[in-house]
Amino acid sequence: MKMKRSKSISEDIEFTFTPLVVLEFAKETQNETIEWLMQRIKERKHLGGTHLNIRPLDDQAEKTHIYLIGASWRRLLVGAEALGLVKEYQDGSMRTFSYQNKENYKYFSHDNYDFLTMTERQYIIKRELENLRAINETMVPGHPQAKLYPGKSIIRRLQTSGLLLKIYPLHDKEELKKLGSIWYKRVHVALQPINEIKKYFGQNIALYFAFLEYFTIALFPMAVIGVPYYFFAWEDYDKYIVFATFNLLWSTIVLEVWKRWCAKLSYQWGTLLMKRQFEEPRPGFHGILGVNPATGRAEPTYPTYKRQLRIYLISMPFVCVSLYFCLLVMMVYFQMEDFVIAYDKEAQSFFSSILLFCPSIIYAVVIEIMNRIYKYAAEWLTSWENHRLESSYQNHLVLKVLVFNFINCFASLFYIAFILQDMKLLRQNLAALLITSQILNQFVESLFPYWLQKHRNRNIKKKLRIRSLGKELPLVDQVKMEGEMGRYLGTFDDYLELFQQFGFVSLFSCVYPLAAILAVLNNITEVYSDGLKMCNVFQRPFFEPAADIGVWLLAFETMGIISVMTNCALIGMSPQVKNLFQTNSIELVLLVVAVEHALLALKFILAFAISDIPSDIRTKVARMEFESMEALKRKQIKEADESMAKEEQLDETEREWEEKKKL
């Protein structure tokens, strides 16, 4: 979807309409409503509109409620400045975009439409639509039940009222094809095209793939050591002290290095310097109409004590009951293990030896099913708590899900390791959990949705009378097909899968050294399957600025702390260490605790000593902040001088007037 333009380089140049974002209304939406919204979208900013272009989808076959939104080049540049997008300056530094100084930015020219990527243009339109607010309206025209008040987001009201069904950015088929050809369509040993992914999908998704790539590379040392260690010590389950020691060092360093690389990427992409926007209320947030004391805007208000009552009286008991159910399922699993072991001892057959693996596999499948059911319940419960901000909603949701997943996935491993102290069973259980979860995740998250979407595409193309599956689709058919695609729900499940994988490797891989190599193989296939589903299964997601992986970094760091304690305990339980303290087990416990505290202290010292941001980037950021302060000072001095000049001129005028009166 390339834009045709005039060769003039005037700032006010108007471009041929290029659709960037799609709005799809419900069939029962009144024409009066759509006409009112179109007028508000077209109006200029000072009149309360967005000054964007909107027109209906030109479908000759049938009447649709689908509308396309675009914007002029100048409008997009003004929007980029309003949102604080960061671009590379002529001197190589990264600076917040300024429309007044646009010629000073690298790669900018009046005829270079790619100065803003397509995903940035779509993000600008999305934010402008979200900030389209009611002025004097008390209801949505044509639908009196959809109430409005001054300051209310119109798009959010239309969504919550069921009038606006979908809002999504369009794919660029040409760019998508290029990205797929260098990303997932060919099997080759190479790093992912992270910058190209960032350009097409935005920083938040690119950071996930960057973390996936980094974590996979970080697993290689564990895999290289683990494979020979596993085969040379196949029956010696207790000789794991060396691997556990290496595990301690690995889990401590890997996240500290990631922080620095993440900061480097974020600086290059401009998100490290972006100012945090004031968070608007979530679309699902509801309450009595009031006034926000910070902004002075009218918006729903909900008492904090009511939210706290819901959290402590409903959510927390639900989580506790769910954890108790996890432990019950775990006990059933151990009963199955005892039954199968007893049967194998009595039968001593090939069938009974195969049957030994069944309880672990069944338990692994049950764990995955429980994780997914609980996640849906946690999403509903967190939404019911009625959090005002999206960040608060995400934090509470992640906390609920991580606590349950940790107990559900790792409780049996802790029980086997430290209560039963059966390293053979621990290895078997860990292998079953790791392999089964990886196979199920690959199938449920990528392969099955891809097959389903491919089947759906055939039916849609057949309905649209498109004979060739490889034919380049016209815009009308492309919009309809993308409208039938599922909405990408974010990177939550992807990070959760990596979190579980990090736990399996860092906590207990010393007794199952193949865990790292299995994780590496899974992540390599994950790159291709995730790329496949991002490009072919889901609608294009809106770009969201992100400087890091957010609350997930805290989750991984917490798992790293737990891994230090776990590996210290496993080292203390090893026969090699126990033989040194045969007469006094209390001394052994005290030594293990002392070493664990020392390592935790070392971990925190390293985290404090190793800066999260490399020194060269810190210097660039400091220089930019200094220049911004100096520019602000110069502006204030200039304004003060102008004000003084006006006052002096006014005083001079008054003196002249007084002299004339005397004469």
MOJO-V303675 format. One record per backbone hydrogen bond with DSSP energy under -0.5 kcal/mol. CO is the residue of the C=O (numbers start at 1). NH is the residue of the N-H. E is the energy in kcal/mol with one decimal. If there is no record, write none. Layout:
CO_NH_E, CO_NH_E
This chain:
4_16_-1.6, 10_13_-1.4, 17_19_-0.5, 20_170_-2.3, 21_69_-2.7, 22_168_-1.7, 23_67_-3.1, 24_165_-1.8, 24_166_-1.7, 26_29_-1.7, 30_34_-1.8, 31_35_-2.8, 32_36_-2.1, 33_37_-2.4, 34_38_-2.7, 35_39_-2.1, 36_40_-2.1, 37_41_-2.4, 38_42_-2.1, 39_43_-1.6, 40_50_-0.8, 41_50_-0.6, 41_52_-2.2, 43_51_-2.4, 44_47_-1.2, 44_49_-2.3, 45_48_-2.1, 53_70_-2.4, 55_68_-3.1, 57_59_-1.5, 58_60_-0.6, 65_25_-2.8, 66_57_-2.8, 67_23_-2.9, 68_55_-2.1, 69_20_-2.7, 69_21_-1.9, 70_53_-2.5, 72_76_-1.9, 73_77_-2.0, 74_78_-2.3, 75_79_-2.1, 76_80_-2.2, 77_81_-1.8, 78_82_-2.1, 79_83_-1.9, 80_84_-0.5, 80_85_-2.2, 81_84_-0.8, 85_97_-3.4, 87_95_-2.9, 88_106_-2.1, 89_92_-1.8, 93_89_-3.9, 93_95_-0.5, 95_87_-2.9, 99_102_-1.2, 101_104_-2.0, 102_105_-1.5, 104_90_-1.8, 105_108_-1.7, 109_112_-1.9, 111_113_-0.9, 112_115_-1.6, 113_116_-0.7, 115_117_-0.5, 117_121_-2.3, 118_122_-2.3, 119_123_-1.8, 120_124_-2.3, 121_125_-2.0, 122_126_-2.4, 123_127_-2.6, 124_128_-2.2, 125_129_-2.5, 126_130_-2.5, 127_131_-1.7, 129_132_-1.3, 129_155_-0.6, 131_133_-0.8, 132_154_-2.8, 132_155_-0.5, 134_151_-2.4, 138_148_-2.2, 139_141_-0.5, 140_143_-2.6, 143_140_-0.7, 143_146_-1.8, 145_147_-1.2, 146_140_-2.4, 149_152_-2.5, 150_298_-0.5, 152_134_-2.5, 153_157_-1.8, 154_158_-2.4, 155_159_-2.1, 156_160_-2.8, 157_161_-1.7, 158_163_-2.0, 158_164_-1.9, 159_162_-1.4, 163_26_-2.7, 163_165_-0.7, 166_24_-2.4, 168_22_-2.9, 169_540_-0.5, 171_173_-0.8, 172_176_-3.0, 173_177_-2.0, 174_178_-1.8, 175_179_-2.5, 176_180_-2.5, 177_181_-1.8, 178_182_-1.1, 179_182_-0.5, 179_183_-0.7, 180_183_-0.6, 180_184_-1.1, 180_185_-2.2, 186_188_-0.7, 188_190_-1.0, 192_194_-2.2, 193_197_-2.4, 194_198_-2.7, 195_199_-2.2, 196_200_-1.9, 197_201_-3.3, 197_202_-0.7, 198_202_-1.5, 199_119_-0.7, 202_206_-2.0, 203_207_-2.7, 204_208_-1.1, 205_209_-2.0, 206_210_-2.3, 207_211_-2.5, 208_212_-2.6, 209_213_-2.3, 210_214_-2.7, 211_215_-3.0, 212_216_-1.9, 213_217_-2.3, 214_218_-2.8, 215_219_-1.2, 216_220_-0.6, 217_220_-1.2, 218_222_-0.5, 219_223_-2.5, 220_224_-3.2, 221_225_-2.0, 222_226_-2.5, 223_227_-2.2, 224_228_-0.7, 225_229_-1.6, 226_230_-2.4, 227_231_-1.9, 228_232_-2.5, 229_233_-1.1, 231_234_-0.7, 235_237_-1.6, 236_239_-1.2, 238_240_-1.6, 240_244_-2.5, 241_245_-1.9, 242_246_-2.2, 243_247_-2.3, 244_248_-1.7, 245_249_-1.6, 246_250_-2.5, 247_251_-2.5, 248_252_-1.1, 249_253_-2.1, 250_254_-2.3, 252_256_-0.5, 253_257_-2.1, 254_258_-1.5, 255_259_-1.8, 256_260_-1.2, 257_261_-2.1, 258_262_-3.2, 259_263_-2.1, 260_264_-2.0, 261_265_-2.4, 262_266_-2.8, 263_267_-2.1, 264_268_-2.2, 265_269_-2.2, 266_270_-0.8, 266_271_-1.2, 266_272_-1.6, 267_270_-0.7, 282_285_-1.3, 288_301_-2.6, 290_299_-2.3, 291_293_-0.6, 292_296_-3.2, 297_292_-3.1, 299_290_-2.6, 301_288_-1.4, 303_307_-1.4, 304_308_-2.6, 305_309_-2.3, 306_310_-2.0, 307_311_-2.2, 308_312_-3.0, 309_313_-2.5, 310_314_-1.3, 310_315_-2.4, 311_316_-2.8, 314_318_-2.0, 315_319_-2.6, 316_320_-2.6, 317_321_-2.6, 318_322_-2.4, 319_323_-2.4, 320_324_-2.2, 321_325_-2.2, 322_326_-1.9, 323_327_-2.0, 324_328_-1.9, 325_329_-2.4, 326_330_-2.2, 327_331_-2.1, 328_332_-2.1, 329_333_-2.1, 330_334_-2.0, 331_335_-1.9, 332_336_-2.1, 333_337_-2.2, 334_338_-2.4, 335_339_-2.2, 336_340_-2.5, 337_341_-2.6, 338_342_-2.2, 339_343_-2.2, 340_344_-2.5, 341_345_-2.2, 342_346_-1.5, 343_347_-3.0, 344_348_-2.4, 349_353_-1.8, 350_354_-1.9, 351_355_-2.2, 352_356_-0.8, 354_357_-1.5, 355_358_-1.0, 355_359_-0.6, 357_361_-1.9, 358_362_-3.0, 359_363_-2.6, 360_364_-2.2, 361_365_-2.2, 362_366_-2.6, 363_367_-2.3, 364_368_-1.9, 365_369_-2.2, 366_370_-2.8, 367_371_-2.6, 368_372_-1.9, 369_373_-2.3, 370_374_-2.7, 371_375_-1.9, 372_376_-1.6, 373_377_-1.9, 374_378_-3.0, 375_379_-2.3, 376_380_-2.1, 377_381_-2.6, 378_382_-2.7, 379_383_-2.1, 380_384_-2.3, 381_385_-1.4, 382_387_-0.5, 383_386_-1.4, 388_282_-2.9, 389_393_-2.0, 390_394_-2.6, 391_395_-2.3, 392_396_-2.2, 393_397_-2.2, 394_398_-3.0, 395_399_-2.1, 396_400_-2.2, 397_401_-2.6, 398_402_-2.9, 399_403_-2.1, 400_404_-1.8, 401_405_-2.9, 402_406_-2.7, 403_407_-2.0, 404_408_-3.1, 405_409_-2.7, 406_410_-2.3, 407_411_-1.7, 410_414_-2.3, 411_415_-2.4, 412_416_-2.4, 413_417_-2.4, 414_418_-2.7, 415_419_-1.8, 415_420_-2.4, 416_421_-1.2, 416_422_-1.7, 421_423_-0.7, 422_426_-2.2, 423_427_-2.2, 424_428_-2.0, 425_429_-2.9, 426_430_-2.6, 427_431_-2.3, 428_432_-2.2, 429_433_-2.5, 430_434_-2.6, 431_435_-2.5, 432_436_-2.2, 433_437_-2.1, 434_438_-1.8, 435_439_-2.3, 436_440_-2.6, 437_441_-2.5, 438_442_-2.2, 439_443_-2.0, 440_444_-3.2, 441_445_-2.5, 442_446_-1.2, 442_447_-2.2, 443_448_-2.9, 446_450_-2.3, 447_451_-2.4, 448_452_-2.5, 449_453_-2.7, 450_454_-2.4, 451_455_-2.1, 452_456_-2.1, 453_457_-2.8, 454_458_-1.8, 455_459_-1.7, 456_460_-2.5, 457_461_-2.9, 458_462_-2.3, 459_463_-2.2, 460_464_-2.4, 461_466_-3.2, 462_465_-0.8, 465_467_-0.7, 467_469_-0.5, 468_471_-1.1, 474_478_-2.4, 475_479_-2.7, 476_480_-1.9, 477_481_-2.6, 478_482_-2.6, 479_483_-1.8, 480_484_-1.0, 481_484_-0.7, 481_485_-0.5, 482_485_-0.7, 486_539_-2.8, 491_495_-2.7, 492_496_-2.3, 493_497_-2.0, 494_498_-1.8, 495_499_-2.5, 496_500_-2.2, 497_501_-2.1, 498_502_-2.8, 499_503_-2.0, 500_504_-2.4, 501_505_-2.2, 502_506_-2.8, 503_507_-2.3, 504_508_-1.0, 505_509_-1.0, 508_511_-1.6, 508_512_-0.7, 512_515_-2.2, 513_516_-0.8, 514_518_-2.3, 515_519_-2.1, 516_520_-2.3, 517_521_-2.4, 518_522_-2.3, 519_523_-2.5, 520_524_-2.1, 521_525_-1.9, 522_526_-2.1, 523_527_-1.9, 524_528_-1.1, 525_529_-2.7, 526_530_-3.0, 527_531_-2.0, 528_532_-2.1, 529_533_-2.2, 530_534_-2.4, 531_535_-1.8, 532_536_-1.7, 533_537_-1.8, 533_538_-1.6, 537_486_-1.0, 540_169_-0.8, 544_204_-1.2, 549_552_-1.3, 550_553_-1.5, 550_554_-0.6, 551_555_-1.7, 552_556_-2.5, 553_557_-2.4, 554_558_-2.3, 555_559_-2.1, 556_560_-2.0, 557_561_-2.0, 558_562_-2.2, 559_563_-2.2, 560_564_-1.5, 561_565_-1.6, 562_566_-2.6, 563_567_-2.7, 564_568_-2.0, 565_569_-2.1, 566_570_-2.4, 567_571_-2.3, 568_572_-2.3, 569_573_-1.5, 570_574_-0.7, 571_574_-0.9, 574_577_-0.6, 574_578_-2.4, 575_579_-2.3, 577_580_-1.1, 577_581_-0.6, 578_581_-1.2, 579_582_-0.7, 584_588_-1.0, 585_589_-2.2, 586_590_-2.6, 587_591_-2.4, 588_592_-2.7, 589_593_-2.5, 590_594_-2.4, 591_595_-2.9, 592_596_-2.6, 593_597_-2.5, 594_598_-2.4, 595_599_-2.6, 596_600_-2.5, 597_601_-2.6, 598_602_-2.5, 599_603_-2.5, 600_604_-2.4, 601_605_-2.4, 602_606_-2.7, 603_607_-2.3, 604_608_-1.9, 605_609_-3.2, 606_610_-3.1, 609_611_-0.8, 614_618_-2.3, 615_619_-2.3, 616_620_-1.8, 617_621_-2.7, 618_622_-2.6, 619_623_-2.5, 620_624_-2.3, 621_625_-2.5, 622_626_-2.4, 623_627_-2.6, 624_628_-2.4, 625_629_-2.3, 626_630_-2.6, 627_631_-2.7, 628_632_-2.2, 629_633_-2.5, 630_634_-2.7, 631_635_-2.1, 632_636_-2.5, 633_637_-3.0, 634_638_-2.5, 635_639_-2.6, 636_640_-2.6, 637_641_-2.8, 638_642_-2.6, 639_643_-2.3, 640_644_-2.7, 641_645_-2.7, 642_646_-2.1, 643_647_-2.3, 644_648_-2.9, 645_649_-2.3, 646_650_-2.4, 647_651_-2.8, 648_652_-2.5, 649_653_-2.2, 650_654_-2.4, 651_655_-2.4, 652_656_-2.3, 653_657_-2.1, 654_658_-2.4, 655_659_-2.4, 656_660_-2.1, 657_661_-2.0, 658_662_-2.0, 659_663_-1.8
